């Protein structure tokens, strides 16, 4: 069967997952066009694009959707099941099962929406909750070793016949230059925009609804920490093991802040809060140290301090398509960007939605 041509612009977790979904459908010849690969961005702390969030993520599955956001709930829970299958069947993906703990500072009369949908969920009633925490949920969740997972997605894409072109484009129409061969079909090609914050300035898109939420995290060496813990509220903080002995601790959520440099005050706050959340960040023999000695020991375990920018969008994720007539040619443009801090945990479902839009266009 002859295939239609498609170009995915962007190689973050959304772009890579979309590209794999299109390629796996056996309906498309797919090329990814991106300024650099995830490995390029991560190596040596290089920052070819400050607007690229995925290499700097935690990451884990923890629901972002509110109790009244049913569409995002479905995206997240569908992706939970897809990632759970990877954790069980594909160790090289870098996704692993882990105990999860969500701590909520605010009281709520409504049940936690995902409590009935994730594995082994139970309200935390048997142990004392930290000061300022109203209630909590324990469950089996997923931790994601970000460098490993992004490389897995790229390797999987290339091994199935996809191509990565490392090239910056300044206008969405420029993607047409990288359309694969159409295998003799006279079909209008598809371009999928998965550029995240890049959509703020990308010519032909220039979406002023996009804005960053700055996040500062610390990567530490803490092989005894096995569970992922998030505190939701004024003292927002989290601990995310990567499954290889390293742990991401964080963090911050600063709307509209483009500062790429780590903030030393934030670093100290993160260290203190992380130890409050998870004493196992330090070896057992350090458990009786004075508080400040523990913090100093954690400082000595720091591998790197990171800054990333969550690609948020007023009005939510943009997921739509239109036919574009440009001087470079006619093409079908699908947008899928603006996933903020929930890109990983909703990626599979959004990729399937892109495929559905693309297939609708084929009809």
FENCOR-V363173 format. One record per pair of residues at least 6 apart in sequence whose C-alpha atoms are under 7 Angstrom apart, sorted by the first residue. I is the first residue (numbers start at 0). J is the second residue. Records with the same first field share a line. If there is no record, write none. Layout:
BEGIN
I->J + J
END
This chain:
BEGIN
1->182
2->26 + 27 + 28 + 181 + 182
3->26 + 27 + 28 + 181 + 186 + 188
4->27 + 28 + 29 + 178 + 179 + 180 + 181 + 188 + 189
5->27 + 28 + 29 + 30 + 178 + 188 + 189 + 190
6->29 + 30 + 31 + 32 + 174 + 177 + 178 + 189 + 190 + 191
7->14 + 18 + 30 + 31 + 32 + 190 + 191 + 192 + 193
8->14 + 31 + 32 + 33 + 191 + 192 + 193 + 194
9->31 + 32 + 33 + 193 + 194
10->31 + 33 + 36
11->53
12->53 + 149 + 342 + 343 + 346
13->193 + 342 + 346
14->193
15->152 + 153
16->152 + 346 + 347 + 350
17->350 + 353
18->29
19->156
20->350 + 351 + 354
21->27 + 354
22->28 + 29
28->161 + 179
29->161 + 162 + 179
30->161 + 162 + 163 + 179
31->162 + 163 + 164
32->163 + 164 + 165 + 166
33->164 + 165 + 166 + 167
34->165 + 166 + 167
35->165
37->54 + 149 + 150
38->146 + 150
40->46 + 47 + 54
41->54
50->196 + 197 + 308
52->307 + 308 + 309
54->145 + 146
55->305 + 306 + 307
56->145
57->145 + 239 + 247
58->142 + 143 + 144 + 145 + 239
59->141 + 142 + 143 + 239
60->79 + 140 + 141 + 142 + 344
62->75
63->341
64->71 + 72
66->112
74->345 + 348 + 349
75->344 + 345
77->348
78->344 + 345 + 346 + 347 + 348
79->344
85->92 + 94
86->94 + 95 + 96
92->147 + 148 + 151
93->143 + 144 + 147 + 148
94->141 + 142 + 143 + 144
95->141 + 142 + 143 + 242
96->139 + 140 + 141 + 142
97->139 + 140 + 141 + 142 + 225 + 226
98->138 + 139 + 140 + 226 + 227
99->137 + 138 + 139 + 140 + 226 + 227 + 228
100->135 + 136 + 137 + 138 + 227 + 228 + 229
101->135 + 136 + 137 + 228 + 229 + 230
102->132 + 134 + 135 + 136 + 229 + 230 + 231
103->132 + 133 + 134 + 135 + 230 + 231 + 232
104->131 + 132 + 133 + 231 + 232
105->133 + 232
106->133
114->120
117->138 + 139
118->138 + 139
119->138 + 139
120->136 + 137 + 138 + 139
121->136 + 137 + 138
122->135 + 136 + 137
123->134 + 135 + 136 + 137
142->239 + 240 + 241
143->241
144->241 + 242
169->201 + 202
170->201 + 202 + 203
171->201 + 202 + 203
172->327
187->329 + 330 + 331
188->330 + 331
189->330 + 331 + 332
190->330 + 331 + 332 + 333
191->332 + 333 + 334
192->333 + 334 + 335
193->334 + 335 + 336
194->336
195->310 + 336 + 337
196->209 + 210 + 310
198->204 + 205 + 206
199->205 + 206 + 207 + 209
208->312 + 313
209->310 + 311 + 312 + 313 + 337
210->255 + 310 + 311 + 312
211->254 + 255 + 256 + 257 + 308 + 309 + 310 + 311
212->252 + 253 + 254 + 255 + 256 + 308 + 309 + 310 + 311
213->251 + 252 + 253 + 254 + 256 + 257 + 307 + 308 + 309
214->250 + 251 + 252 + 253 + 306 + 307 + 308
215->249 + 250 + 251 + 261 + 305 + 306 + 307
216->247 + 248 + 249 + 250 + 304 + 305 + 306
217->247 + 248 + 249 + 301 + 303 + 304 + 305
218->245 + 246 + 247 + 248 + 301 + 302 + 303 + 304
219->245 + 246 + 247 + 300 + 301 + 302
220->244 + 245 + 246 + 300 + 301 + 302
221->244 + 245 + 246 + 280 + 281
222->244 + 245
223->279 + 280 + 282
224->240 + 279 + 280
225->240
226->240
227->238 + 239 + 240
228->237 + 238 + 239
229->236 + 237 + 238
230->236 + 237
236->249 + 250 + 272 + 273
237->248 + 249 + 250 + 273
238->246 + 247 + 248 + 249 + 273
239->246 + 247 + 248
240->246 + 247
248->269 + 273
249->269
250->269
259->306
260->306
261->304 + 305 + 306
270->294
271->294
274->280
281->297
309->339 + 340
310->337 + 338 + 339
311->337 + 338 + 339
312->337
315->337
316->335 + 336 + 337 + 338
317->334 + 335 + 336 + 337
318->334 + 335
319->333 + 334
320->331 + 332 + 333 + 334
321->331 + 332 + 333
322->330 + 331 + 332
323->329 + 330 + 331 + 332
324->330
END
